[in-house]
Amino acid sequence: MAYLKKIIDPGELDRKIDLRSWSDVQSSTGAVVTTHALLATVWAKVEHAQGKEMLLADKETAVQNTLFTIRHRTDLDKKMEVVFDSETYDIIAISEVTRRRFTEIRAQLRE
């Protein structure tokens, strides 16, 4: 039985993306403020999935899902976000590809 392997050429990682996390910091007035912090800027392969339209709160809304493939990282979680071409994406899923050589990030464009 043959297994289908996903082969990724590192040369396909040709787009830079920012990985950002959220953290709580204390302002000068003592209030706790949630802000984002840059975790890393990495090279990625970017694949836009076909968009779809949904009806949310009686309003038709377009949804754009994108797959970002990067070199393997273990410090990612779904609370983080991806910034690509000045647009912010919410992370939906994170998965390991080809025995920890790469990580796939499924994300949705934030409106």
ABEGO torsion letter per residue (X at the ends): XBBBBBBBBAAABABBBBBBBBBBBBBAAGBBBBBBBBABBBBBBBBBBBBBBBBBGGBBBBBBBBBBBBBBBAABBAABBBBBGGBBBBBABBBBBGGGABBBBBBBBBX
